[in-house]
Amino acid sequence: MSRDPRIHPLFREQDGELAIAGRTVGEWIAAAGGRTPLFIYDRAIIAAKIADLRAALPTEVGIHYAMKANPMPQLVAWMAGQVDGLDVASAGELRVALAAGVDPAHISFAGPGKRDFELELAIGAGVTLNIESAREFARAAAIGDRLGKRVRAAVRVNPPFDLKASGMRMGGGAKPFGVDADKVPALLTEIAAEGADFRGFHVFAGSQNLSAEAIIEAQRKTLDLVADLSEYAEVPPPLVNLGGGFGLPYFPGDQSLDLAAVGQALGKALAARDPILAETRFVVELGRYLVGESGVYLTRAIDRKMSQDEVFIITDGGLHHQLAASGNFGTVIRRNYPLVNASRFGARDAENLNVVGCLCTPLDKLGDKVVLPATEVGDIIAVFMAGAYGLTASPTAFLSHDPPAEMLA
Ligand SMILES: *Cc1c(COP(=O)(O)O)cnc(C)c1O
């Protein structure tokens, strides 16, 4: 059996089963009280990703974790000790970040529709707001006055370029995110006039990108843009959040991002940066790149049947927990996530199968025409790449099944 390169090498075989952090899936499920479906996130894999990033990126570039990729509180609490800050996008995420004991000075809050109670919570805690509009800043300033707190404000800029070849584009053209670059000078004047604490800029141009060239180009343009905009600020930006967009190879034929190339080019671009940014600190904000490969979604086969000449393995999981693997979260063409029979991880591939979830919808596919070892009712099917935008990005209320369990390995 040739191993799927999308399955992280720290996932191993033990006693014929898939093992995670030295325990077989059978042992993990027993530890969860026999419960399936079950998500497991392996910290050793996240630590390895962070170590790779630290080795590749220039030393003056910090790493922030974008919590929306996986907000499991235990995982966030552990991440807090591994990265240089957390980026949150709601009061709910902010509460988890604060409960994890993260210094509010290292938390930033982005999101185009922050409500007053969210602004209050963030300003009260001393978190940096990534301001998304002039109106939002005016609301924040009024709340700051009422609370007697100085607002920590960074400006999220909608850049006049996008991150080319991205899975999701979040900059360039008309967008709900950030402030158009040409409107930033007026906002900077407002920030100074209100006596807010200007923290810098946030530029996020896109997501799920595997092209080092495209990321390098966007980072260069971001440095030029923030240098130009800094001319209009009262003080140079203390921090520039360069965005991220580092993608993962989810599908056969995807090439991993060339991290070394990104790191080297960023080092050069920073060495040549405009002197107005001489004292500025820089961060990248990453979600899926840090946690995506660490997660595995375990489901149990509850039926096996033939329809015409095809075999269907029906599991107790599905798109209500792992929407992305069903191909219904931001993909145009449905392709399979890497998937194995975890109970027979050491066995030879033997049959063509369809692996589906338990929901009454034809969208609920986990593996469409996959080749697996002979698979029986009771076997555990593992779907990889489940650490980011898995449970958190899935419609758990759909069909009213119980939520899955989650464990941190
Ligand atoms: C979603 C998001 C991220 C994380 O994106 P990934 O593709 O998971 O790295 C980072 N920053 C902002 C502003 C986002 O909206």
PDBQT file of the ligand as one rigid body, heavy atoms in Angstrom, charges set to zero:
ROOT
HETATM    1  C1  LIG A 501     -10.127  33.264   7.866  1.00  0.00    +0.000 C 
HETATM    2  C2  LIG A 501      -9.084  34.249   8.177  1.00  0.00    +0.000 A 
HETATM    3  C3  LIG A 501      -7.784  33.810   8.486  1.00  0.00    +0.000 A 
HETATM    4  C4  LIG A 501      -7.376  32.365   8.464  1.00  0.00    +0.000 C 
HETATM    5  O1  LIG A 501      -7.332  31.844   7.185  1.00  0.00    +0.000 OA
HETATM    6  P1  LIG A 501      -6.607  30.439   6.927  1.00  0.00    +0.000 P 
HETATM    7  O2  LIG A 501      -6.843  30.154   5.510  1.00  0.00    +0.000 OA
HETATM    8  O3  LIG A 501      -7.230  29.452   7.847  1.00  0.00    +0.000 OA
HETATM    9  O4  LIG A 501      -5.165  30.623   7.268  1.00  0.00    +0.000 OA
HETATM   10  C5  LIG A 501      -6.856  34.763   8.816  1.00  0.00    +0.000 A 
HETATM   11  N1  LIG A 501      -7.181  36.068   8.853  1.00  0.00    +0.000 NA
HETATM   12  C6  LIG A 501      -8.406  36.531   8.553  1.00  0.00    +0.000 A 
HETATM   13  C7  LIG A 501      -8.686  37.971   8.610  1.00  0.00    +0.000 C 
HETATM   14  C8  LIG A 501      -9.402  35.645   8.210  1.00  0.00    +0.000 A 
HETATM   15  O5  LIG A 501     -10.616  36.092   7.899  1.00  0.00    +0.000 OA
ENDROOT
TORSDOF 0
